[in-house]
């Protein structure tokens, strides 16, 4: 359990720092924003309870909000993603999930992991951009922002995961 908490804390600090110091200032074509900190929510160990997952997710979003002065937008979107993480994981996997594992393609299966990542990223981004816009004044631009940000964030998460898989196979 202590090892799980340590891994969460390291991921938490690293991805918050990366998001706040670098990624928040990058906007591709003034449309696409990379929200890589969602990876922390995905990688919370399976043995963590649902309420703890929601709390960790909310705290992650709240810290991002504090640094970006966004008044709870990220906290709400992260808490929503944390709330749906466990039911989505159970819905997408046919096999038994090990209690001590971390969600990955190895534990959940390739297809289930891809569906989980895409679902959580879509859920997070739709909530975040809808809260940010507070209206549907320009629905085409809002949809474009959501779709491009989901694609970029998901692609980067899959790239990160491929490095993790490669490293695990190399050491085995």
VMD Tcl script that draws the C-alpha trace (Angstrom):
set ca {
  {0.00 0.00 0.00}
  {2.84 2.39 0.83}
  {4.43 1.61 -2.52}
  {1.14 2.45 -4.27}
  {0.88 5.76 -2.44}
  {4.47 6.60 -3.33}
  {3.86 5.85 -7.03}
  {0.71 7.98 -7.01}
  {2.59 10.86 -5.34}
  {5.47 10.73 -7.82}
  {3.12 10.60 -10.82}
  {1.00 13.33 -9.24}
  {3.91 15.73 -8.77}
  {5.54 14.98 -12.13}
  {2.40 15.41 -14.24}
  {1.22 18.50 -12.36}
  {4.62 20.11 -12.88}
  {4.66 19.12 -16.55}
  {1.15 20.43 -17.12}
  {1.60 23.72 -15.28}
  {5.11 24.58 -16.41}
  {4.98 23.44 -20.02}
  {1.76 22.05 -21.45}
  {-0.67 24.78 -20.38}
  {1.22 27.31 -22.45}
  {1.19 25.16 -25.61}
  {-1.89 25.48 -27.79}
  {-1.58 23.93 -31.23}
  {-3.21 26.21 -33.81}
  {-4.99 27.96 -30.91}
  {-7.36 24.99 -30.79}
  {-5.71 21.90 -29.32}
  {-4.49 21.66 -25.75}
  {-2.69 18.66 -24.31}
  {-4.00 17.63 -20.87}
  {-1.55 14.88 -20.03}
  {-2.34 14.94 -16.30}
  {-5.37 12.71 -17.03}
  {-2.79 9.89 -17.18}
  {-2.51 10.13 -13.36}
  {-6.21 9.25 -13.01}
  {-5.81 6.31 -15.38}
  {-2.76 4.98 -13.53}
  {-4.22 5.02 -10.01}
  {-3.76 1.45 -8.67}
  {-6.74 -0.88 -8.87}
  {-6.75 -1.61 -5.11}
  {-7.53 2.05 -4.31}
  {-11.23 2.45 -3.45}
  {-13.60 4.42 -5.63}
  {-13.99 7.22 -3.08}
  {-10.20 7.51 -2.76}
  {-9.91 7.61 -6.56}
  {-12.46 10.43 -6.74}
  {-10.62 12.31 -3.97}
  {-7.21 11.90 -5.67}
  {-8.72 12.96 -9.00}
  {-10.41 15.99 -7.45}
  {-7.18 16.98 -5.68}
  {-5.26 16.67 -8.93}
  {-7.71 18.95 -10.73}
  {-7.83 21.38 -7.80}
  {-4.05 21.80 -7.81}
  {-4.10 22.38 -11.58}
  {-6.88 24.95 -10.99}
  {-4.83 26.72 -8.33}
  {-1.87 27.13 -10.69}
  {-3.95 28.09 -13.72}
  {-6.58 30.23 -11.95}
  {-9.50 28.36 -13.52}
  {-11.94 28.25 -10.56}
  {-12.64 24.54 -10.25}
  {-13.01 23.57 -13.92}
  {-10.24 20.99 -13.83}
  {-11.33 19.74 -10.40}
  {-14.86 19.06 -11.65}
  {-13.68 17.35 -14.84}
  {-11.13 15.22 -12.96}
  {-13.62 14.21 -10.26}
  {-16.05 13.14 -12.98}
  {-13.35 11.06 -14.68}
  {-12.38 9.54 -11.32}
  {-16.02 8.72 -10.60}
  {-16.46 6.77 -13.85}
  {-13.02 5.10 -13.89}
  {-13.88 1.93 -11.93}
  {-17.25 1.20 -13.62}
  {-15.67 1.70 -17.06}
  {-12.77 -0.57 -16.16}
  {-15.16 -3.31 -15.04}
  {-17.37 -2.86 -18.09}
  {-14.50 -3.15 -20.56}
  {-12.65 -6.13 -19.09}
  {-13.77 -9.70 -19.39}
  {-10.95 -11.15 -17.32}
  {-10.34 -10.89 -13.58}
  {-8.40 -7.76 -12.70}
  {-5.59 -8.34 -10.17}
  {-6.03 -6.32 -6.97}
  {-2.44 -5.14 -6.80}
  {-2.20 -4.08 -10.44}
  {-2.18 -0.74 -12.16}
  {-4.46 -0.28 -15.17}
  {-2.44 -1.17 -18.24}
  {-2.80 -3.16 -21.42}
  {-1.13 -6.08 -19.65}
  {-3.67 -6.19 -16.80}
  {-6.81 -5.17 -18.68}
  {-6.03 -6.38 -22.19}
  {-5.09 -4.19 -25.14}
  {-8.63 -3.45 -26.33}
  {-10.01 -2.80 -22.87}
  {-7.15 -0.45 -22.01}
  {-7.58 1.53 -25.23}
  {-11.34 1.85 -24.60}
  {-10.72 2.90 -20.99}
  {-8.23 5.61 -21.96}
  {-10.41 6.95 -24.76}
  {-13.52 6.95 -22.56}
  {-11.85 8.75 -19.66}
  {-10.14 11.29 -21.90}
  {-13.37 12.01 -23.79}
  {-15.33 12.30 -20.53}
  {-12.74 14.63 -19.00}
  {-12.37 16.83 -22.07}
  {-16.10 17.17 -22.78}
  {-16.73 18.16 -19.16}
  {-13.77 20.56 -19.09}
  {-14.57 22.33 -22.35}
  {-18.30 22.55 -21.62}
  {-17.60 24.09 -18.23}
  {-15.06 26.43 -19.81}
  {-17.39 27.65 -22.54}
  {-20.51 27.87 -20.30}
  {-22.54 28.19 -23.49}
  {-22.88 26.57 -26.86}
  {-22.27 29.86 -28.68}
  {-19.95 28.32 -31.26}
  {-20.66 24.57 -31.18}
  {-18.49 23.79 -34.21}
  {-15.40 25.37 -32.63}
  {-16.17 23.70 -29.29}
  {-16.47 20.31 -30.99}
  {-13.23 20.91 -32.90}
  {-11.42 21.77 -29.65}
  {-12.76 18.68 -27.90}
  {-11.98 16.27 -30.75}
  {-8.47 17.56 -31.43}
  {-7.56 17.70 -27.75}
  {-8.89 14.17 -27.19}
  {-6.86 12.86 -30.12}
  {-3.64 14.57 -29.01}
  {-4.01 13.63 -25.33}
  {-4.92 10.01 -26.10}
  {-2.06 9.68 -28.56}
  {0.44 11.00 -26.01}
  {-0.94 8.67 -23.32}
  {-0.56 5.68 -25.65}
  {3.01 6.77 -26.42}
  {3.77 7.01 -22.68}
  {2.22 3.60 -22.14}
  {4.29 2.07 -24.94}
  {7.46 3.24 -23.19}
  {6.22 1.64 -19.97}
  {5.42 -1.64 -21.73}
  {8.78 -1.60 -23.53}
  {10.67 -1.01 -20.27}
  {8.79 -3.82 -18.46}
  {9.51 -6.34 -21.27}
  {13.15 -5.31 -21.33}
  {13.65 -5.97 -17.61}
  {11.78 -9.27 -17.61}
}
mol new
graphics top color blue
foreach p $ca { graphics top sphere $p radius 0.5 }
foreach p [lrange $ca 0 end-1] q [lrange $ca 1 end] { graphics top cylinder $p $q radius 0.2 }
display resetview
